[in-house]
Amino acid sequence: MLAGCPMNTATTMLASRWARLGQRAERWSPTTRGLLWTSAAGLLFAMLNASMRALTLHIDPLQSQFLRYFCGLLVLLPVVWHGGVRNYRPQQMGTQFTRGAVHTLGLCLWFSALPRIPLADMTAIGFTGPIFIMIGAWWFFKEPMRWERWLATAIGFAGVLIVVGPKLSGSGGGWHLLMLSSAPVFAASFLLTKAMTRHERPGVILVWQSISVSIISLPLALWHWQDLSAWQWAGFMLCGVLGSAGHYCLTRSFVAADISATQSAKFLDLVWSALMGWLLFADIPSASTLIGGVLICAATIWVAQRESRSHRRLTEAEAGASP
């Protein structure tokens, strides 16, 4: 009994600190919460991409694509069972599979180029996605586009060009362009996700993304199927956990704030991917990658501070105007 006291005390302190953090988070602006969810998603996706790159060096990309989402579905099944299958029934089944088909198309392009370009380059090319996302959010959802958001995205995109520009002139430029072509397709998928958050819970969207992508990807995987080792199966299960957690964080960011307000935090993904590439593949970031990364981080921090101050002033004005 006495031996368990320190553990109980530590658990109580951890729970208390977590509760205080939750209380503080309630006072944060929606944009700040959205940026934090987006940043967490970026870190998880960087870990996922590093794991998937290691696996696709030995497994066909189309089979890897299917197994990544199928294993993600296996990871989610206990959650669905515990929460009740009826609670995960979508309101619009057709929309779920439309989004799954669009996302699968982007995955086919992305996975084909994944084992052939460095992680930092892959992530940097993906940063063109926010440009398509912001334009789509402004056009279809009528979301406000304040000058701070445009400027932060423009600065971040300039940092991406610093990173990617020298690579496009090399012998691997074709694979870089293939990766680039996936960006507008993923942007369409994310815009569909944003639209679905109006009538679907994040958990429902997450589960049915795994279901729809797995079903649509299965014929392509069977065409290129090869046997896996126990370690490879374990790797895909890890990818399932990381991918499901990353998409959950991303969906929560869409619920918390305007999609255009959170896109600047996506540029932090370059930091995570460069770190993963260095730790796992001994990829030393080039000078252009470091310069671009600093520029990107500066833009992200600046827009987060601007948005937070604007929200605080608006809240204080509303409080002063109320009787």
N, C-alpha and C positions, 0 to 999 in steps of 0.2 A: 504493500500500500504506500509506504513512504517513498519507495523507488519511483512510483508513478507520479508523485507530486510535482517534481520539476517539469515533467512532460505536460501535465495538466495545466500548470501555470503558463508554460510557453504557448500552449494552444489557446488559452484564454486571452493572453496578451496579443497573439496574432489575430484572433477574432475581433478583439477590441479595436486594434489598429485598422483592420479591414473595414469595420463599421464606420470609423471616423473618416476614412478615405471616401467611403460611399456618401457620407453626409457632405463632405467638401465637393465631391463631384456633382452633386445636385445644384450647387451654386455656380458651376462653370457654365459658360455660354454654350449653346448648341454647337457652334462651330468648333470650339475647343474640344468638346466631347467627340465630335465627328473626326477631327484631326487625330486624336489619340487612338480611336478605333482604326482609322486608316493606317496609322503608323504601326500599330500592332499587327494588322493584316500584312503589311509589307515585310515585317521581320519574319513572320511565319511563312510567307510565300518565298522569301529568300532561302530559308532552310529547306523548303519543299523543292525549289528549283535545283539546289545543290544536290539533293538526294536523287532527284529525277535524272539529272545529268549523269551522275555516276551509274545509274541503272540503264539508261539508254545507250551507254557506250557498249553494252553487251546484249541488250534486248531491243527488238524492233520498235521504233517509235510509236507505231500505231497500236501494237500490243501494249506498250507501256501506257499509252493514253487511256485505253480501256481499263487496265488494271489499277491505275491511279484512282479513277472514279468508282470502280467496283469495290475496291478496298475501302474507299471513303464511305460507301454505302454500308458495308459490313460494320464499320466502326459506329455508324449512326443507328443501326438496327436496335441495339439495347435501349438507346434513348427513346426511339419511337415506341418500342414496346412498353417502356415504363410510363411514358406520357399518354399512351392510348393511341391506337392506330387511327381512330376516327378523328382525333385532333390534328392529324397530319394530312387530312384529305383536302386537296386544293379546291378553291372555289372556281377556278378556270383552268381545267386540265389542258385545253388546247394551248393556252399561253405558256404553260410550263414546258410543253414539248417544243413549241416554237423557239423559246429561249434556249432549250437544250440543243436544238438543231444548229442555231447560230453559234452557240458556244463550241459545239463539236467541230464546226468548220474552222474556227479560229485555232482550236487545239491541233487539228491536223497540220496546219501551217507551222504552228509554234513548235510542236514536238519534232517535226521533220528537221528543223534547223537547230534544235536544242543541243544535240551532241557535237555540233560542228563549229560553234562560236563560243567565246568565253562568257562566263556568267555576267560580268560587268557590262559587256557589250549588249548582251541579250536584254538586260534590265534597262539599259539606257535607250535602246531602240523602242522598248515598250512605253517609254515616256511620251512618245508621240500620241499615245492613246488619249491622255487628258485633253488634247486639243480637239479631237473629234468628240469627246464626251461633253466638253463645255459648250461647243457649238450645238450639239444635239439637245442638251439640257435647256439651253436658251431658246432654241427653235421649237421644241416639242412641249416642254414643261413650263415655258415662260419664266424661268428662274432669273432673278436679277443678276446682272453682271456688273458689279461695281468695278471701278478702275483698279482697285488694289488686287483683285483676283486676276484681271487680265495682265497686269504688270508682273505679278508673281509668277504666273504661268509662262509669260514671255521670257523672263529672266531664267527660269528653270529650264525652259526649252533651249535657250541659248547655251546653257551648261551642257545639255544633252548633245548639242551639235559639236561642242568642243571635244566631247568624249568620243562620239561616233564618227565624226567627219573623216579622220585619218584612216579608219578601218574600211570605209566604203571603197577606197581606191585600191585596196589590196586584192589578192587572189580569192579571198573568201567573201568578196562583196556580194556574190549571188545568194549565199546563205543569209547574209545580213538583210538583203532586200526581201527574201522570203519571210524572215522574221518580222520585217517592217510591215509586210502586207497583212499580218495577223492583227495589227493594232486597230484599224477601223472596225474589224469584225468583232473583236473583244469590246470595243466601245459600244457597238450596237447591243451586245449581250448585257453590258452593265446598265445601259439605258432601259432595257426591258426589265432588268431587276429592280431599278428605281421605280418604274411604273407599277410593278407587282407589289411593292411595299405598301401601296395604298390600300390593298385589300387582302394581302397575305402576310402572315407572320414570318419573321426571318427564319425560324426553324423549318417551316413548311417549304419555303423557297430553297433552303439548303438541301433538304432531303430529296426534293423532286429534281433538283439539278443533278444530283448523283444518279438518280433513277433514270432520267431521260438521257443523259450523256452515256451512261452504261449501255442502255438499250440501243442507241443509235450507233455507238462505237463498236459493238460486238461483232458485226459482220466483217469490219475491217481488221479487227484483232484476230479473228479465226483464220483469215486469209494468210496472216503472217505468223501464226502461233508457233511458239517453241517452248520446250519444257524449262521450268525454273528450278533453281536450287532452293533449299530451305532459307538461306540467307537472303536471296532475292525476294522470296515471298514476305519475309520479315521487313525488308526494305520498302516494299509496296504498301504493307500495312502501316508502317511509319508515315509514308507519304499520304495515306488515307487520313490519318489523324491530323497531320499538319495542314492538309488541304481543306478538310472540313472546318477546322478551327479558323483558318485564314478567311474562308468565305463567310463564316459566321460573323467575324469581326468586320469584314467589308460590308455585309448587309446591315449590321448595326450602325455603321457610319452613314449609310444612306438614310436610315431612319432618323438619326440624330440631327442631321444638317443637310442643307442644299448640297447636291452632288458636286456642283462647281466650286463650293467653298472648301471642300476637302481634297481636291485633286492636287493641290500643291504639295501635300504631305506624301504623295506617291513618289516624289523625287527622292525621298530618303531611302527608297528601295535600293538605290545605287550604292549607298553606304553599306547596307546589309549584304548585298550580293558581292561587292568587292571584298568584304571581310570573309564571306563564305568561300569565295574563290581562292583567297590567300591561304586560309586554314586547311582546306580540303584538297585543292588542286595545285597549290604552290604558284598560283597566278599573281604576280606582283603588279599592282595597279600602275599604269603609266602616268607620266606627268600630266597629260591631258585629262586622264580620269580624275586625278586629285584636284586639278583646277576646276574642272566642271562640277565635281562633288561639292567643293566649298561654295561655289556660286549657287548651286541648287539648295544646299542647306540654309544659306543666308536668305534666300527668297522664301523658304518655308517658314523660318522663324519670324521673319518680318511680317508676313501676311497673318500668321497666327496671333501676333501681338496686336496688329491693327484690328482684326476681327473681334478680339477679346475686349479691347477698349471701346469699340463701337457698341458692342452689346451691353457693356457696363453703363455707358452713357444713356443708352436707350432705356435700360431698366430703371435708372435713377430718375429719368424724365417722367416715365410712366408712374413711378411711385410718388413723385412730387405733384403730378396732376390729379391723382386720385383723391377723393374727398376724405 
